[in-house]
Amino acid sequence: MSACASHQPHDNDPYFMTRPNIIFIVADDLGYADLGCYGGRDADFGPVSPVLDRLAANGLRLTQGYANSPVCSPTRFALATARYQYRLRGAAEEPINSKTRGTLLGAKLGLPPEIPTVASLLKGAGYRTALIGKWHLGYPPHFGPLRSGYEEYFGPMSGGVDYFTHLSSSGQHDLWVGEEEHHDEGYLTDLLSQRSVDFVNRMSEGDAPFFLSLHYTAPHWPWETRDDRETAEQLGAGITHLAGGNIHQYRRMIHHMDEGIGWIVEALRRNGQLDNTLIVFTSDNGGERFSDSWPLVGGKMDLTEGGIRVPWIAHWPAVIEAHRSSAQPCMSMDWSATVLDAAGVSADPDYPLDGISLLPVLRTDGAEFARPLYWRMLYRNQRALREGEWKYLRVEDNEYLFNLAQDERERANLAGQQPERMQAMRQRWDDWNASMPAIAEDASYSLVYTLKNMPAR
């Protein structure tokens, strides 16, 4: 591993006398308002996310946090590296298609093992590391979690799998332990939660701090709760489930994930690890078919707010006071930089971070700072820049300027009223884009559904 790391503890700071454990939880296709703590409505069975709601109440909830991309793989590249995903070829895929597994194309679409990652840097600084859940950054033998800093891995490699049969959308079995395919009975969300509890229990027996990336597939399709094994048998490899699902199943899937997070929190408490464990929760992008993103518009694959603004919750009793909320603008890679900062670990000097640590925001109420956020998408030639309360957006040949402080729904286009601001933000986006590698000519995007399947959002 070429990634180098150094441990640089925060000198004379009582918060950091003991390096924290870190559990970074990523939901899949969760909408901004799907959780109770973000305004989500109760389901027919009661609160959807009581555990996450308690973590938010006892920690920090961010209201202006974003994903690095409105689709899966690109955000995961950014999370892994704390850098803009556009720097790597594989991240130009929106997302990496499961049909590339075992192909010549698949051999170049992934996270190169020589690239430093948050996991490899933490491992080099003495952390025990594991990824439990979805990888979606390329297939063995060329790519994989064990090649990018994780000591342990359990989960699916592709973008989506059935919760019971563990088949991907290409019809291949896709559940792994390390780099070996593994057959296991059970509902995938619960398997991931149970493996995480086991990891916490084992790591608590040692002295080294641990880093657990817990990447749930919930609430990504297929729309299956614990009670829907028969649905899995009927679907076979047709797991995009275009003719099924409903909001009730969707909310139950989130609830199953929330319950599992509760098991993990209880394991931390039982082992005396909860106070000095930083738990971060988010989603890889905005929601899909049955999600709730109120008051935002759009969803997965869109650079409108509903496609990129996501929940961000941080719980760390030793550092973060309860009942806090922040409007700090941030995106996925900033949280990866925060993890390194919290652990006192430096980046590889050959791979400087694009992410900016949010540790001051975690530690001090009101410690917010200006932070421009840039996006681009091959799909529909989208581009966006957020600066303060202003957002520049382009979709195909249409340009927009929104004041998000007044218009989170992006309905009032102010481009005609403020042409100078529009031109200046367009130019800053162009300058930033010129600093990034161009989108590869053979890059592709994949749409699960179109207007033929259901009306537009």
Secondary structure, DSSP 8 states (H G I E B T S, - for coil): ------B---TT-GGGSS--EEEEEEESS--TTSSGGGT---BTTB-S-HHHHHHHHTSEEESSBB-S-SSHHHHHHHHHHSS-GGGSGGGGSBS--GGGTTSTTGGGSS--TTS--HHHHHHHTT-EEEEEE---S--TTT--GGGTT-SEEEE-SSS-B-TTT-BBTTS-B--EETTEE----S-HHHHHHHHHHHHHHHHTTSSS-EEEEEE--TTSSS---TT-HHHHHHHTT-TT-TT---HHHHHHHHHHHHHHHHHHHHHHHHTT-STTEEEEEEESS---TT---TT----TT--SHHHHB--EEEE-TTTS-SSEEE---B-HHHHHHHHHHHHTB---TTS--SS---HHHHHSTT------EEEEETGGGEEEEEETTEEEEEETTEEEEEETTT-TT-----TTT-HHHHHHHHHHHHHHHHTS----TT--B--S--TTTS---
